[in-house]
Amino acid sequence: MRLVCLTSGREPEKLAYITQYLKAVAIFRDYNDVCQDPEFTQVVELDLSTVVPCCSGPKRPQDRIPVSDMKKDFEACLEAKQGFKGFQVAPQHHNATAPFQFNGKEYALSHGSVVIAAITSCTNTSNPSVMLGAGLLAKKAVECGLSVKPYIKTSLSPGSGVVTYYLRESGVMDYLSQLGFEVVGYGCMTCIGNSGPLPEPVVEAITQGDLIAAGVLSGNRNFEGRVHPNTRANYLASPPLVIAYALAGTVRIDFENEPIAMSSEGKEVFLRDIWPTREEIQAVERMFVIPSMFKEVYEKIEVVRVVWRACPCCTQETLLPDLSDCVVLTQTRKLQPPASITDACVLLNLGDSVTTDHISPAGNIARNSPAARYLTSRGLNSRDYNSYGSRRGNDAVMARGTFANIRLFNKFLNKQAPQTVHLPTGETVGPLHL
């Protein structure tokens, strides 16, 4: 509790109130008093020497992969049968490449090429240690003359304005910016599919080469179809590792034995050469993550609200346009009791581990989907469709998005598509919606 007070600048009165609550519900603990150790129903012992850096993916957050195994795991996924850990790419196509031009220069993509690298998510990007670690990694990379390929969509969306404050004050923000990790906003971004479009030449290369392109993000969800429609492999990683994979430009790399890139002097640079030490991170954290930052940022919340409301353009018409019901729709109809279902046919035949993202997607709204047609009928242009996640307050949109995930694997079809087989005619129909 003392650490919380010293770091975040919370008032002693508030800390006393929190302490009182924690004691009342029997979860307060003083780590200096071993007599306070609670009696657990089960004790699990962990050998800390076995803890290694990990990512997870390529399609589910629970599929953990040690970073040292990433290259061989991805290559195994290429050949494996279509599933949670498989893309079913024919062996003769494992090394396929697709050349393209971007900003007047020649590049090439292959299976595993990183096209999205995002330090994102409201939770993982509020941890000073990992954020400053990412900043120091960026600093060392820039000092070695390393850079991120310009076609890779990089972004930084911290969970709090305080993060921007200490990144800037510690001097690492400039290095993050040089690698393309500019602050694009706060909270949910790429993690919920709000990465925005990829450059058209990149999309064409992925499509023409039928490539398994990769996204690497520090979010907490990587379900199929969520991050971006053109990244079939998506890996969750710590903020420093997001930068590492962005620098490498591929997930098919063994950081232990392969250089991440060449320095400006033509020398091989390994990840271990630029990875910051724990002592370096802690020294910067002690110096720059201070209570005054938290106070200054959070005290502005009410001030900004007052300034916003005083803005001449802040009118009812501006805030609530005619199309506002495309975002939030108030339900006023009386709900009807459920009726019996008889003589129904099976709509979908799905496998294990069906997620909420398969049932109700959060990512991009496809241009040919029922939800897109509905939004068009309401007067929206395709560029304003946004994502299902941004329109979850509207049941008219979300009902049309049911089972609309482009990576839905319906066993009736034996392929990924938001479609099904009409019974009894056997006709393929879709896109699906209820």
FENRA-V714137 format. One record per backbone hydrogen bond with DSSP energy under -0.5 kcal/mol. CO is the residue of the C=O (numbers start at 1). NH is the residue of the N-H. Records with the same first field share a line. If there is no record, write none. Layout:
BEGIN
CO->NH  NH
END
This chain:
BEGIN
1->5
2->6
3->7
4->8
5->9
6->291
11->15
12->16
13->17
14->18
15->19
16->20
17->21
18->22
19->23
20->24
21->25
22->27  28
23->26
29->31
30->33
32->34
33->36
34->37
38->40
42->44
43->45
46->48
47->50
48->51
50->52
53->67
55->65
56->236
58->234
60->63
62->64
63->57
65->55
66->69
67->70
69->73
70->74
71->75
72->76
73->77
74->78
75->79
76->80
77->87  88
78->89
80->88
83->86
86->83
90->93
91->94
93->96
96->111
98->109
100->107
102->105
105->102
107->100
109->98
110->113
112->251
113->115  214
115->153
116->216
117->155
118->120  218
119->157
121->125
123->126
124->127
125->159
126->128
127->131
128->132
129->133
130->134
131->135
132->136
133->137
134->138
135->139
136->140
137->141
138->142
139->143
140->144
141->146
142->145
144->264
149->152
152->154
153->117
155->119
156->184  185
158->187
160->163  164
161->165
162->166
163->167
164->168
165->169
166->170
167->172  173
168->171
172->176
173->177
174->178
175->179
176->179  181
177->180
180->182
182->156
187->121
189->192  194
190->193
193->195  196
199->202  203
200->204
201->205
202->206
203->207
204->208
205->209
206->210  211
207->210
211->213
212->112
213->233
214->115  116
215->235
216->118
217->237
223->226  227
228->231
230->232
232->234
233->215
235->217
236->56
238->242
239->243
240->244
241->245
242->246
243->247
244->248
245->249
246->149
249->114
251->253
253->255
254->257  258
261->269
263->266
267->263
268->270
269->260  261
270->273  274
271->274  275
277->281
278->282
279->283
280->284
281->285
282->286
283->287
284->288
285->289
288->290
290->293  294
291->295
292->296
293->297
294->298
295->299
296->300
297->300
298->301
299->303
300->304
301->305
302->306
303->307
304->308
305->309
306->310
307->311
308->311
311->314
313->315
315->319
316->320
321->324
322->325
323->326
324->327  328
327->393
330->332
340->342
348->350
349->411
355->358  359
356->360
358->405
359->403
362->389
363->388
364->366
366->369
369->373
370->374
371->375
372->376
373->377
374->378
375->380
376->379
381->384
382->385
386->365
387->391
388->391
389->392
391->394
393->329  395
394->398
395->399
396->400
397->401
399->402  434
400->371
401->361  404
405->408
408->410  417
409->411
410->413  414  415
415->410  417
417->419
418->431  432
420->422  429
422->426
427->422
429->420
END
